[in-house]
Amino acid sequence: MAGRYFDEWRVGDRIEHELRRTVTETDNLLFSTMTHNTQPLHLDAEAARASEFGQILVNGTFTFALMVGITVGDTTAGTLVANLGYDKLVMPKPVFIGDTLRAESEVVETRPSKSRPGHGIVTWKHRMFNQRDEIVCECLRSALLKSRVQIV
């Protein structure tokens, strides 16, 4: 599962990532405790049941990290120099334990690096969907990639 080099990407390229993941209670519990996120909505079943959601709400930063992780194999594995940033992160719908998530990516910008000859920057719009095809997470991700050909 190798990622593509900078010169292999074009604006408008779209990937429906094959990997899907059903979120478990263990995922949410471990991620929340490893990151010291003590939000009762993520960890306390009684507090979550009394909330407007009526159940445990999956930690949003887990959802974001899972979305990025699912996309790596098809986008940057083996070609990445560095992730440069994430922008316009939104989570329009909640994720619950037992939801099955999938991701899509679309290239929205490419440009040669001004400071790193032979490299380029690709920006993707990543989207994560639940089993009802509702968007649960979305962001722009910019990465510095190696190029197969010399960029002038």
Backbone as JSON, one array per atom type, in Angstrom:
{
  "sequence": "MAGRYFDEWRVGDRIEHELRRTVTETDNLLFSTMTHNTQPLHLDAEAARASEFGQILVNGTFTFALMVGITVGDTTAGTLVANLGYDKLVMPKPVFIGDTLRAESEVVETRPSKSRPGHGIVTWKHRMFNQRDEIVCECLRSALLKSRVQIV",
  "N": [[0.84, -1.18, 0.0], [1.49, 1.53, -1.09], [1.93, 5.06, -0.97], [1.31, 7.82, -3.23], [3.61, 9.69, -5.26], [4.44, 13.22, -5.36], [4.31, 14.22, -8.05], [2.48, 12.51, -9.17], [-0.05, 13.16, -8.43], [-3.13, 14.87, -9.1], [-5.24, 17.75, -9.15], [-8.52, 17.16, -8.17], [-8.33, 14.4, -8.18], [-9.67, 11.51, -6.69], [-10.26, 9.36, -3.96], [-11.82, 6.52, -2.71], [-11.4, 5.11, 0.16], [-10.65, 1.77, 0.89], [-10.46, 0.51, 3.37], [-12.36, 0.0, 6.25], [-13.79, 0.73, 9.5], [-15.13, -0.43, 12.47], [-16.06, 1.21, 15.33], [-15.05, 0.58, 18.6], [-15.87, 0.1, 22.11], [-13.53, -0.19, 23.54], [-11.64, 1.11, 21.86], [-12.45, 3.83, 22.16], [-12.27, 4.17, 24.96], [-9.52, 3.59, 25.54], [-8.2, 5.51, 23.89], [-9.2, 7.92, 24.93], [-8.32, 7.81, 27.62], [-5.53, 7.52, 27.27], [-4.91, 10.0, 26.24], [-5.51, 11.67, 28.25], [-8.08, 12.73, 28.37], [-10.71, 13.56, 30.1], [-13.42, 13.89, 29.73], [-16.69, 13.39, 30.72], [-18.72, 12.57, 28.9], [-17.43, 10.81, 27.22], [-16.53, 8.77, 28.85], [-18.19, 8.05, 31.02], [-20.87, 6.2, 31.45], [-23.37, 6.68, 32.68], [-23.5, 9.5, 32.89], [-23.38, 10.1, 30.17], [-25.71, 8.84, 29.29], [-27.6, 10.49, 30.44], [-27.31, 12.72, 28.93], [-28.0, 14.74, 25.95], [-27.42, 12.97, 23.94], [-27.79, 10.42, 24.9], [-26.17, 8.22, 25.15], [-22.78, 6.88, 25.24], [-20.48, 9.08, 23.82], [-18.25, 9.01, 21.19], [-14.86, 9.92, 21.41], [-13.93, 12.81, 19.78], [-11.37, 13.45, 18.81], [-10.28, 10.97, 18.45], [-11.83, 10.05, 16.31], [-11.01, 11.86, 14.31], [-8.22, 11.21, 14.19], [-8.41, 8.54, 13.37], [-9.59, 8.86, 10.85], [-7.53, 10.21, 9.43], [-5.53, 8.25, 9.67], [-6.65, 6.06, 8.24], [-6.46, 7.05, 5.67], [-3.76, 7.22, 5.03], [-2.34, 4.98, 3.85], [-3.13, 5.01, 1.16], [-2.43, 7.52, 0.31], [0.03, 8.82, 1.35], [1.93, 6.97, 2.28], [5.21, 6.06, 2.45], [5.97, 8.1, 0.74], [5.84, 10.48, 1.98], [7.25, 13.45, 3.31], [6.71, 15.3, 5.31], [3.82, 16.02, 7.29], [2.15, 19.0, 6.9], [0.07, 20.47, 7.89], [-3.29, 20.72, 9.24], [-6.51, 21.78, 8.43], [-9.59, 23.59, 8.77], [-11.14, 21.73, 10.24], [-13.98, 19.88, 10.95], [-16.75, 18.44, 12.69], [-19.54, 17.34, 11.97], [-21.52, 15.48, 12.75], [-22.23, 13.26, 15.48], [-20.22, 10.46, 16.66], [-20.78, 7.14, 17.6], [-20.27, 4.33, 19.77], [-19.9, 1.32, 18.05], [-20.51, 2.33, 15.57], [-19.73, 2.14, 12.11], [-17.09, 3.22, 10.21], [-15.94, 4.96, 7.29], [-13.67, 6.34, 4.83], [-13.06, 9.05, 2.53], [-11.04, 10.72, 0.11], [-10.04, 13.72, -1.52], [-8.1, 15.46, -3.86], [-7.4, 18.82, -3.54], [-5.61, 20.81, -4.04], [-2.4, 21.29, -5.53], [1.08, 21.98, -5.47], [4.4, 22.9, -6.37], [7.09, 22.73, -4.02], [8.51, 25.65, -2.65], [10.71, 25.87, -1.08], [11.95, 23.41, -0.98], [13.49, 21.85, -3.31], [12.53, 19.41, -5.74], [10.41, 18.41, -4.38], [6.93, 18.5, -3.44], [3.77, 20.02, -2.53], [0.76, 18.68, -1.47], [-2.69, 19.06, -1.06], [-5.38, 17.62, 0.51], [-8.92, 17.06, 0.75], [-10.23, 15.41, 3.3], [-12.75, 13.15, 4.19], [-14.88, 11.62, 6.56], [-17.24, 9.08, 6.9], [-20.2, 7.71, 8.41], [-22.04, 4.59, 8.85], [-24.48, 5.29, 7.86], [-23.96, 6.96, 5.83], [-23.52, 9.58, 6.6], [-21.64, 12.53, 7.02], [-19.15, 12.54, 9.41], [-16.76, 13.6, 10.12], [-14.43, 15.96, 8.85], [-11.77, 17.45, 7.03], [-9.09, 19.58, 5.83], [-5.99, 18.51, 4.67], [-2.6, 19.11, 4.44], [0.41, 18.14, 2.89], [3.91, 17.61, 2.56], [5.49, 16.13, -0.07], [7.64, 13.66, -1.56], [9.0, 13.72, -4.89], [8.94, 11.96, -7.99], [10.05, 12.92, -10.3], [12.27, 15.57, -11.27], [11.4, 18.71, -10.13], [10.98, 21.91, -11.39]],
  "CA": [[0.0, 0.0, 0.0], [2.36, 2.71, -1.16], [1.32, 6.32, -1.36], [1.76, 8.36, -4.51], [4.55, 10.8, -5.24], [3.83, 14.5, -5.68], [4.02, 14.39, -9.48], [1.42, 11.57, -9.57], [-1.34, 13.69, -7.98], [-3.77, 15.95, -9.85], [-6.44, 18.3, -8.52], [-9.72, 16.41, -8.54], [-8.17, 12.97, -7.89], [-10.53, 11.11, -5.58], [-10.07, 7.99, -3.49], [-12.71, 5.93, -1.7], [-10.5, 4.18, 0.84], [-11.31, 0.48, 1.1], [-10.45, 0.16, 4.79], [-13.45, 0.49, 7.11], [-13.51, 0.39, 10.89], [-16.2, -0.31, 13.45], [-15.5, 1.78, 16.55], [-15.39, -0.21, 19.78], [-15.76, 0.75, 23.42], [-12.1, -0.19, 23.89], [-11.01, 2.21, 21.11], [-12.81, 5.09, 22.78], [-11.75, 4.2, 26.32], [-8.06, 3.69, 25.52], [-7.78, 6.79, 23.32], [-9.54, 8.98, 25.88], [-7.45, 7.76, 28.79], [-4.14, 7.78, 26.85], [-4.74, 11.42, 25.96], [-5.96, 12.37, 29.47], [-9.35, 13.42, 28.13], [-11.61, 13.06, 31.14], [-14.8, 14.3, 29.44], [-17.63, 12.32, 31.09], [-19.47, 12.05, 27.76], [-16.64, 9.73, 26.61], [-16.1, 7.74, 29.8], [-19.16, 7.8, 32.08], [-22.11, 5.76, 30.79], [-24.53, 7.33, 33.3], [-23.51, 10.9, 32.45], [-23.7, 10.1, 28.75], [-27.13, 8.46, 29.15], [-28.39, 11.66, 30.85], [-27.07, 13.81, 27.97], [-28.88, 14.75, 24.78], [-27.06, 11.86, 23.06], [-28.35, 9.21, 25.49], [-25.19, 7.13, 25.13], [-21.38, 7.31, 25.16], [-20.07, 9.79, 22.61], [-16.86, 8.68, 20.88], [-13.92, 11.04, 21.46], [-13.78, 13.37, 18.43], [-10.0, 13.4, 18.33], [-10.1, 9.61, 17.95], [-12.44, 10.02, 14.98], [-10.09, 12.59, 13.43], [-7.0, 10.42, 14.01], [-8.76, 7.36, 12.58], [-9.79, 9.31, 9.48], [-6.21, 10.43, 8.83], [-4.85, 6.96, 9.59], [-7.22, 5.26, 7.15], [-6.08, 7.62, 4.38], [-2.3, 7.21, 4.83], [-1.88, 3.94, 2.93], [-3.43, 5.37, -0.24], [-2.0, 8.88, -0.02], [1.39, 9.28, 1.67], [2.82, 5.92, 2.82], [6.46, 5.92, 1.71], [6.28, 9.29, -0.07], [5.7, 11.65, 2.85], [8.36, 14.08, 4.01], [6.11, 15.83, 6.54], [2.5, 16.64, 7.27], [2.35, 20.43, 7.14], [-1.02, 21.03, 8.68], [-4.69, 20.33, 9.08], [-7.28, 23.01, 8.45], [-11.04, 23.51, 8.61], [-11.63, 20.49, 10.85], [-15.34, 19.94, 11.46], [-17.36, 17.16, 13.06], [-20.96, 17.71, 11.93], [-22.39, 14.47, 13.37], [-21.52, 12.49, 16.5], [-19.88, 9.05, 16.43], [-21.12, 6.31, 18.75], [-19.69, 2.99, 19.8], [-20.61, 0.44, 17.12], [-20.58, 2.93, 14.23], [-18.71, 1.7, 11.15], [-16.64, 4.43, 9.53], [-15.15, 4.86, 6.07], [-13.12, 7.64, 4.47], [-12.81, 9.43, 1.15], [-10.1, 11.83, -0.02], [-10.02, 14.39, -2.81], [-7.05, 16.46, -3.97], [-7.96, 20.15, -3.81], [-4.53, 21.7, -4.47], [-1.03, 20.79, -5.63], [2.03, 23.02, -5.89], [5.79, 22.58, -6.05], [7.63, 23.4, -2.84], [9.43, 26.74, -2.94], [11.91, 25.74, -0.25], [12.49, 22.05, -1.08], [13.5, 21.38, -4.7], [12.27, 17.98, -5.88], [9.29, 18.06, -3.52], [5.72, 19.28, -3.69], [2.74, 20.03, -1.48], [-0.57, 18.25, -1.88], [-3.73, 19.27, -0.06], [-6.56, 16.77, 0.33], [-10.07, 17.15, 1.63], [-10.56, 14.09, 3.83], [-14.09, 13.05, 4.78], [-15.21, 10.35, 7.21], [-18.68, 8.82, 6.89], [-20.69, 6.57, 9.18], [-22.76, 3.57, 8.07], [-25.66, 5.93, 7.27], [-23.4, 7.9, 4.85], [-23.47, 10.93, 7.15], [-20.27, 12.99, 7.3], [-18.91, 12.69, 10.84], [-15.52, 14.35, 10.29], [-13.92, 16.47, 7.58], [-10.7, 18.44, 7.18], [-8.08, 19.7, 4.79], [-4.67, 18.05, 5.13], [-1.52, 19.47, 3.51], [1.6, 17.34, 3.14], [5.07, 17.74, 1.7], [5.77, 14.8, -0.62], [8.73, 13.45, -2.5], [8.59, 13.66, -6.29], [9.74, 11.03, -8.8], [10.74, 13.7, -11.32], [12.79, 16.85, -10.79], [10.48, 19.82, -10.31], [11.72, 23.16, -11.58]],
  "C": [[0.89, 1.24, 0.0], [1.57, 3.94, -1.57], [1.86, 6.77, -2.71], [2.76, 9.5, -4.27], [3.83, 12.07, -5.68], [3.41, 14.59, -7.14], [2.95, 13.42, -10.0], [0.02, 12.06, -9.17], [-1.82, 14.81, -8.89], [-4.98, 16.46, -9.06], [-7.65, 17.56, -9.06], [-9.58, 14.91, -8.35], [-8.96, 12.63, -6.63], [-10.31, 9.65, -5.24], [-11.17, 7.65, -2.49], [-11.88, 4.84, -1.04], [-11.26, 2.9, 1.2], [-11.43, 0.11, 2.57], [-11.62, 0.81, 5.52], [-13.14, 0.07, 8.54], [-14.75, 0.59, 11.73], [-15.57, 0.11, 14.77], [-15.99, 0.97, 17.74], [-15.29, 0.63, 21.05], [-14.3, 0.84, 23.84], [-11.35, 0.92, 23.16], [-11.21, 3.53, 21.85], [-12.19, 5.23, 24.18], [-10.23, 4.39, 26.33], [-7.6, 5.04, 24.99], [-8.04, 7.92, 24.31], [-8.61, 8.98, 27.09], [-5.99, 8.01, 28.42], [-3.88, 9.26, 26.63], [-5.22, 12.29, 27.13], [-7.21, 13.19, 29.25], [-10.39, 12.82, 29.08], [-13.07, 13.47, 30.93], [-15.75, 13.15, 29.78], [-18.44, 11.76, 29.92], [-18.76, 10.89, 27.06], [-16.44, 8.54, 27.54], [-17.16, 7.28, 30.8], [-20.51, 7.47, 31.44], [-23.34, 6.45, 31.37], [-24.63, 8.8, 32.89], [-23.9, 10.99, 30.97], [-25.18, 9.78, 28.52], [-28.04, 9.65, 29.49], [-28.23, 12.84, 29.88], [-28.08, 13.75, 26.82], [-28.61, 13.59, 23.83], [-27.6, 10.53, 23.58], [-27.41, 8.02, 25.52], [-23.79, 7.73, 25.06], [-21.12, 7.94, 23.8], [-18.6, 9.49, 22.37], [-16.04, 9.97, 20.83], [-13.67, 11.54, 20.03], [-12.35, 13.33, 17.91], [-9.62, 11.98, 17.9], [-10.64, 9.51, 16.53], [-11.53, 10.69, 13.96], [-8.84, 11.76, 13.14], [-7.27, 9.17, 13.18], [-8.95, 7.74, 11.11], [-8.43, 9.5, 8.78], [-5.49, 9.1, 8.66], [-5.35, 6.1, 8.44], [-6.73, 5.75, 5.79], [-4.59, 7.45, 4.04], [-1.84, 6.2, 3.78], [-2.06, 4.3, 1.47], [-2.87, 6.73, -0.64], [-0.51, 9.11, 0.17], [2.35, 8.21, 2.17], [4.05, 5.77, 1.91], [6.86, 7.12, 0.88], [6.27, 10.57, 0.76], [7.05, 12.14, 3.36], [7.83, 14.6, 5.35], [4.67, 16.24, 6.29], [2.7, 18.09, 7.67], [1.23, 21.06, 7.95], [-2.37, 20.47, 8.33], [-5.51, 21.59, 9.26], [-8.76, 22.68, 8.3], [-11.61, 22.18, 9.1], [-13.03, 20.72, 11.39], [-15.83, 18.52, 11.74], [-18.87, 17.38, 13.13], [-21.93, 16.72, 12.55], [-21.58, 13.7, 14.41], [-21.22, 11.06, 16.04], [-20.16, 8.31, 17.73], [-20.43, 4.97, 18.65], [-20.56, 2.08, 18.93], [-20.78, 1.03, 15.73], [-19.44, 2.38, 13.37], [-18.39, 2.88, 10.25], [-15.81, 4.1, 8.3], [-14.7, 6.26, 5.68], [-13.0, 7.8, 2.95], [-11.85, 10.61, 1.16], [-10.19, 12.4, -1.42], [-8.91, 15.44, -2.8], [-7.68, 17.8, -4.35], [-6.89, 21.15, -4.25], [-3.22, 20.93, -4.55], [-0.14, 21.97, -6.02], [3.44, 22.57, -5.53], [6.22, 23.34, -4.79], [8.62, 24.49, -3.27], [10.76, 26.54, -2.21], [12.61, 24.38, -0.37], [12.45, 21.57, -2.52], [13.31, 19.86, -4.75], [11.14, 17.48, -5.0], [8.09, 18.93, -3.87], [4.73, 19.13, -2.56], [1.4, 19.64, -2.1], [-1.52, 18.53, -0.73], [-4.93, 18.44, -0.44], [-7.68, 17.27, 1.21], [-10.39, 15.72, 2.02], [-11.96, 14.18, 4.44], [-14.27, 11.66, 5.37], [-16.73, 10.25, 7.29], [-19.01, 7.67, 7.83], [-21.47, 5.63, 8.27], [-24.04, 4.11, 7.45], [-25.25, 6.96, 6.21], [-23.49, 9.35, 5.29], [-22.01, 11.3, 7.38], [-20.14, 13.21, 8.8], [-17.62, 13.45, 11.13], [-15.02, 14.76, 8.91], [-12.8, 17.46, 7.87], [-9.91, 18.55, 5.89], [-6.75, 19.28, 5.41], [-3.65, 18.4, 4.05], [-0.26, 18.71, 3.9], [2.67, 17.63, 2.1], [5.46, 16.34, 1.26], [7.02, 14.82, -1.48], [8.16, 13.43, -3.92], [9.49, 12.66, -7.02], [10.58, 11.79, -9.84], [11.22, 15.02, -10.71], [11.81, 17.96, -11.13], [11.29, 21.1, -10.4], [10.86, 24.32, -11.12]]
}
